[in-house]
Amino acid sequence: RLALGFLRETEPEMQDINAFQMRYNAFFQPAEGVHWSH
């Protein structure tokens, strides 16, 4: 949340936020899946 709050303060663009969220989710979703499986 700190990162998103920082981006919001620095005049963020919706496209940039969406891309950031997609990368963030894509990076952590597999990790969570492996964690739960383990």
N, C-alpha and C positions, 0 to 999 in steps of 0.2 A: 504493500500500500504506500510505503514511503516513496518508492520510485514513481508510482502513478501520480501521487500528490506533487512531487517535484516537477514532473512533466507538465501537469496542469498549470503550475505557477509560471512555467517558462513558455507561455503562449503556445500550447500544443495544437497540432492539427488532428482532426478526427482520423484521417488516414494513418497518421503516424501512430496514434494510440491504438488503433485497430491492428496495425501491423505488429506493434510491440506486444499486444495481448496475444495475438496468434502465435508469435514466436515463443512467448513465455509459456503458453499452454502446450504448444507442440513439444517444447523442451522438457516440461515437467510431467505431462500426462504419461509418457512411457515410463518415467522413473516411478511414478505412483503405481502404475500397473505392476511393475516388477516388484515393488515394495509389498503391495497387497498379496501378490502371488507367493512371495517368499514368506 
